[in-house]
Amino acid sequence: MRRSKAIAAGLGLALLVGCATRTAPPLPASLAHPEFMYPVVAAGAGSPEESAAIDRGWRYLQNNDLGNAQREFAALSTQGAVAVPAGTGSAYVALAGDDYGQAVKAFDGVLALSPKYVPALVGRGQALLQLKRDDEALTSFEAALALDAALVDLRQRVDVLRFGALQELIASGRTASAAGRLDDAAAAYGRAIAASPDSGFLHRELAGVERKRGNDEAALLHLRRATEIDPTDAVALLQIAELFEARQDLAEAEAALRRAAAIDPSPDIAARLAAVAERAREARLPAEFRALATAAQLTRGDLAALLGVRLEDVVRQAPPREAVITDLRGHWAAAWITQVARAGLMDPFANHTFQPREPITRAELAAAVNRVIALLAPTRPALRGFLTDRPRIADMAASHLSYPAAAVAVASGIMPLRGDGRFDVSLRVSGSEAADVIARLRTLALPSANAR
């Protein structure tokens, strides 16, 4: 009996010595699991023998000898000094053996002991990826990167995961928006922005959803943020302009469109800018001017205002003349009357009065048309023929004092004859008729501009 016990003891000792002196294979030229992170032993933790056992386990693991690897790690896993790296090694063995659920459980156990142990965070993320739990994997990888920014390969993986997650959220948001599930769409884009707060594109997408929900103020905030992140986002600027235009804030709409046009000088944006700028300009004009189109009859002051506003460029370019006018005090169109008189498009009377409240006739309107065309003709050869054309006018002889001006107005098509071929020089002019005449005159005078 004693001899048997002695033999058994000797065999046990021999086995222990064999284990202690076992030599692991060298690392292969191509590691079986190059993505795994070595379970480093903290400085001063464990004995040299324990560190050597960790290294042997790692070598077995990288040779894909999972049985021996697990034996090495398991023999150490209950020993406090190296419990964390040994437990991490065992978790990697489970991961290498495709037991992903067990691997996650093992990594979680290690992290419960040491929440900042980077090899366990990395391994846990890898196991979670295999389980298609990408969001959790990303969280684990990000925690590892926060602790060790030198993990370049891991950073690339994190970037890919973030991009993939964003793509899924964007796709989810677009699908929900198209299906009318606007709350779900907003939630998806909100999560995407939380993951990538510096993406102007995402803020613009969410703004579109908010507009559908009727939350224009929230949409505007997101669009403004989009342009802060990317000042060259012309699409966001156009949408900002739309929102301001809808609320009749034309000044802000015009400002946004001017920024968009500076980025993208396309004809469409230029046309939108011109239209909004005109509306903004109209909104700034006096109420008296805005009422002219519906006036039953137009006055001399009204006509001067129409010429000054609608043909502003022509008036500005005309050689200035001396014009003394004494009866404009308090008149709403005084500035335009002065400009038009100095441009020579309308004359004050000999007594230096303009009589701005006197109704105008078709003869006076034709006189203004004639003056504009005559002013432009020296630099616009196509207009010169109108000055010498002498169309037949049923109610005017060529000797009529107003015939030359009426002839120019008719020949140019600015003031067509009435149905019976008459001009009716003494007929008073309504606001709508004058507005139409000045619009045609503007098109003729400034062919590259939109008629106002």
TILUM-233191 format. One record per residue (C-alpha): x, y, z. Coordinates in steps of 0.02 Angstrom, whole numbers, padded with zeros to 5 digits, always signed. Layout:
! TILUM-233191
XYZ ...
***
This chain:
! TILUM-233191
+00000+00000+00000 +00136+00121+00048 +00231+00074-00110 +00075+00108-00217 +00050+00279-00137 +00232+00321-00164 +00220+00273-00348 +00063+00376-00370 +00143+00525-00286 +00294+00508-00397 +00186+00502-00554 +00089+00656-00498 +00249+00751-00466 +00314+00699-00635 +00155+00761-00720 +00166+00929-00630 +00349+00948-00677 +00303+00902-00856 +00168+01034-00859 +00282+01163-00784 +00418+01133-00910 +00306+01106-01064 +00368+01206-01212 +00233+01284-01321 +00256+01287-01509 +00326+01445-01588 +00206+01570-01660 +00164+01525-01840 +00211+01637-01985 +00026+01669-02011 -00069+01685-01848 -00229+01585-01839 -00318+01732-01757 -00223+01893-01795 -00373+02000-01745 -00363+01940-01563 -00274+02053-01439 -00139+01980-01327 -00200+01965-01146 -00058+02062-01070 -00015+02037-00887 -00008+02200-00791 +00164+02253-00731 +00202+02175-00562 +00053+02057-00570 +00083+01870-00557 +00243+01769-00560 +00358+01738-00707 +00287+01562-00716 +00110+01629-00730 +00160+01752-00865 +00245+01611-00957 +00086+01507-00945 -00014+01651-01021 +00111+01661-01163 +00103+01472-01191 -00086+01479-01198 -00075+01621-01325 +00047+01523-01433 -00066+01370-01432 -00214+01482-01476 -00124+01560-01625 -00078+01385-01685 -00264+01344-01670 -00228+01212-01538 -00380+01262-01437 -00373+01114-01316 -00198+01152-01251 -00234+01338-01254 -00385+01315-01144 -00289+01202-01023 -00155+01334-01000 -00280+01474-00970 -00397+01371-00862 -00256+01318-00746 -00230+01503-00706 -00404+01575-00715 -00442+01552-00530 -00279+01633-00474 -00310+01813-00427 -00151+01894-00492 -00178+01839-00672 -00364+01804-00669 -00401+01945-00791 -00278+01898-00931 -00311+01712-00904 -00499+01737-00911 -00477+01842-01068 -00374+01701-01146 -00511+01576-01107 -00640+01694-01183 -00535+01706-01341 -00528+01515-01349 -00718+01512-01347 -00721+01644-01483 -00598+01545-01589 -00709+01393-01567 -00861+01489-01632 -00947+01482-01463 -00991+01665-01471 -01120+01668-01332 -00997+01587-01211 -00861+01707-01268 -00970+01859-01228 -01012+01785-01058 -00828+01754-01022 -00775+01927-01077 -00914+02003-00970 -00846+01906-00821 -00672+01977-00849 -00739+02154-00869 -00835+02136-00707 -00664+02115-00624 -00575+02247-00729 -00691+02360-00831 -00546+02448-00918 -00453+02295-00978 -00432+02334-01163 -00400+02156-01231 -00566+02099-01153 -00660+02251-01224 -00591+02215-01397 -00630+02029-01386 -00805+02062-01322 -00837+02177-01471 -00776+02042-01591 -00891+01911-01513 -01040+02030-01519 -01008+02063-01703 -01024+01876-01736 -01191+01879-01646 -01249+02024-01758 -01260+02140-01609 -01168+02279-01698 -01226+02422-01587 -01159+02336-01431 -00999+02289-01522 -00973+02470-01571 -00995+02525-01391 -00865+02399-01334 -00741+02450-01468 -00766+02634-01431 -00730+02602-01247 -00568+02515-01296 -00517+02659-01409 -00552+02784-01272 -00425+02690-01165 -00297+02658-01303 -00302+02779-01450 -00155+02690-01532 -00265+02546-01592 -00265+02602-01774 -00344+02445-01846 -00482+02452-01717 -00515+02634-01760 -00541+02586-01941 -00663+02451-01889 -00756+02575-01779 -00768+02696-01925 -00841+02559-02035 -00965+02509-01899 -01017+02688-01872 -01043+02711-02058 -01142+02550-02070 -01249+02598-01921 -01279+02769-01996 -01326+02693-02162 -01453+02581-02076 -01525+02726-01977 -01536+02834-02133 -01620+02695-02230 -01738+02666-02085 -01778+02852-02075 -01812+02866-02260 -01921+02712-02262 -02021+02774-02114 -02039+02947-02191 -02100+02875-02356 -02226+02769-02263 -02291+02918-02165 -02220+02857-01999 -02145+03026-01964 -02115+03000-01778 -02014+02843-01816 -01920+02935-01953 -01876+03079-01837 -01819+02956-01704 -01706+02865-01829 -01626+03026-01888 -01609+03085-01709 -01508+02928-01667 -01403+02952-01822 -01363+03132-01772 -01319+03075-01596 -01194+02955-01675 -01129+03084-01800 -01172+03258-01735 -01060+03346-01861 -01153+03282-02014 -01242+03426-02099 -01326+03303-02216 -01414+03217-02070 -01478+03382-02003 -01546+03422-02175 -01632+03253-02186 -01712+03275-02015 -01768+03450-02066 -01865+03371-02210 -01955+03256-02088 -01993+03401-01971 -02068+03498-02115 -02183+03352-02153 -02233+03349-01970 -02275+03534-01980 -02133+03581-01863 -02061+03719-01971 -01968+03800-01827 -01878+03637-01786 -01843+03613-01971 -01766+03786-01981 -01653+03751-01832 -01588+03592-01914 -01562+03678-02081 -01466+03818-01998 -01359+03689-01910 -01329+03602-02077 -01263+03764-02153 -01155+03798-01999 -01073+03628-02021 -01061+03644-02209 -01072+03825-02270 -01073+03760-02451 -01237+03665-02429 -01340+03756-02560 -01484+03632-02543 -01505+03675-02359 -01498+03861-02400 -01635+03840-02531 -01744+03752-02402 -01712+03892-02277 -01769+04015-02411 -01928+03914-02439 -01971+03918-02254 -01944+04105-02241 -02039+04136-02401 -02186+04036-02335 -02193+04146-02181 -02176+04303-02290 -02007+04347-02217 -01941+04394-02388 -01785+04482-02327 -01721+04323-02244 -01775+04219-02394 -01679+04334-02510 -01524+04325-02399 -01527+04135-02402 -01550+04132-02590 -01405+04251-02616 -01293+04134-02518 -01357+03985-02619 -01329+04077-02783 -01150+04117-02733 -01120+03930-02709 -01221+03870-02858 -01247+04006-02990 -01372+03901-03088 -01512+03980-03191 -01645+03903-03079 -01573+03979-02920 -01543+04144-03008 -01725+04148-03063 -01787+04108-02887 -01674+04243-02815 -01738+04371-02939 -01919+04328-02901 -01897+04335-02712 -01790+04491-02721 -01927+04575-02822 -02060+04522-02698 -01951+04584-02555 -01927+04748-02645 -02113+04762-02676 -02148+04730-02493 -02035+04875-02445 -02125+04995-02562 -02255+05115-02491 -02433+05054-02479 -02481+05189-02604 -02370+05110-02734 -02437+04934-02703 -02613+05002-02730 -02576+05074-02902 -02622+04918-02999 -02802+04932-02939 -02819+05121-02953 -02965+05179-03060 -02857+05316-03133 -02674+05355-03122 -02598+05524-03077 -02439+05605-03135 -02357+05564-02970 -02412+05383-02986 -02339+05368-03161 -02174+05444-03104 -02167+05315-02964 -02201+05172-03086 -02063+05233-03201 -01942+05260-03056 -01971+05087-02984 -01997+04978-03137 -01864+05064-03243 -01743+05104-03104 -01590+05055-03206 -01643+05164-03352 -01676+05312-03238 -01510+05291-03151 -01412+05284-03314 -01494+05437-03393 -01388+05595-03403 -01450+05706-03260 -01542+05867-03299 -01583+06016-03192 -01761+06002-03125 -01837+06128-03005 -02004+06069-02934 -02097+06164-02800 -02251+06062-02759 -02188+05893-02696 -02186+05924-02509 -02274+05783-02418 -02306+05680-02575 -02270+05494-02553 -02184+05482-02725 -02079+05641-02709 -01911+05551-02725 -01962+05457-02883 -02041+05611-02961 -01877+05705-02938 -01774+05561-03012 -01889+05539-03162 -01891+05727-03197 -01701+05737-03188 -01689+05588-03307 -01799+05683-03430 -01937+05552-03437 -02070+05674-03372 -02060+05862-03367 -02120+05984-03235 -02227+06128-03297 -02159+06299-03341 -02206+06366-03170 -02096+06231-03088 -02243+06131-03026 -02264+05946-03063 -02446+05934-03012 -02422+05756-02951 -02607+05729-02910 -02671+05771-03084 -02740+05620-03183 -02639+05568-03335 -02704+05531-03509 -02648+05407-03640 -02558+05551-03726 -02452+05583-03571 -02417+05398-03550 -02362+05387-03732 -02248+05538-03705 -02159+05445-03564 -02142+05288-03673 -02069+05394-03813 -01942+05473-03693 -01883+05303-03630 -01859+05232-03805 -01771+05390-03863 -01655+05380-03713 -01608+05200-03753 -01597+05210-03943 -01418+05278-03956 -01350+05117-03881 -01490+05002-03939 -01496+05004-04131 -01647+04888-04134 -01752+05025-04054 -01709+05164-04177 -01836+05113-04307 -01978+05144-04184 -01930+05328-04176 -01958+05354-04363 -02101+05234-04396 -02266+05319-04434 -02411+05197-04411 -02588+05246-04460 -02693+05298-04310 -02879+05319-04345 -02911+05464-04228 -02747+05560-04251 -02675+05650-04399 -02487+05653-04421 -02495+05837-04377 -02571+05805-04207 -02460+05870-04067 -02459+05700-03981 -02443+05596-04140 -02252+05573-04138 -02255+05501-03961 -02410+05396-03996 -02329+05331-04156 -02176+05271-04060 -02286+05191-03927 -02390+05100-04058 -02244+05050-04173 -02148+04976-04027 -02300+04876-03970 -02296+04957-03799 -02468+05039-03821 -02569+04945-03952 -02712+05033-04038 -02885+05001-03973 -03007+04886-04065 -03067+05020-04187 -02890+05076-04230 -02904+05227-04117 -02775+05287-03992 -02889+05394-03884 -02757+05517-03828 -02871+05606-03704 -02932+05448-03617 -02879+05437-03437 -02769+05290-03387 -02810+05162-03253 -02681+05085-03139 -02692+04913-03221 -02671+04986-03397 -02519+05088-03343 -02443+04938-03255 -02461+04833-03414 -02384+04969-03522 -02235+04994-03405 -02210+04804-03395 -02200+04793-03586 -02086+04943-03589 -01972+04862-03462 -01963+04702-03564 -01915+04804-03716 -01792+04913-03623 -01713+04776-03516 -01736+04612-03612 -01622+04516-03492 -01726+04560-03339 -01888+04484-03278 -02037+04598-03301 -02087+04666-03133 
***
